[in-house]
């Protein structure tokens, strides 16, 4: 889990956001995910309609080292 969401959901919707953020009209699952991340981690995750938040999502995932990233992916 990543706060209140499943890790795989955050990864998937974060990926969708990173690839399509410039369209400015995210699909409902992306909006729900990022709104929940903003509730769980703070308002710096609210600007998803106008900014690529890939770095902020990586920080929320706690992937500040390869080992942290690897360990999470091994749980999937």
Steps between C-alpha positions, in 0.01 A plus 500: 500500500597860438310673779137428404559347154639183353856533373409367155223762465738786584760365257245460219323833546830680560623360170183611324536847647867528401422409139187713456517791746546760226150423368365669815200270522596187697267202505299436815730223637803732475308780672385271782849364555672837503228658715548220753878545487451871566280418799755249631823689423415866459388772262819491291326214315198706392635669186468194281300679228783743423819325611668163465512367856713194426774607743250575776334162448838324519564682830157395632584141409818534705716400208804702603734206440516208263454259789172666605376484140610139458345387827163649407502344154583161644176516702294514181 
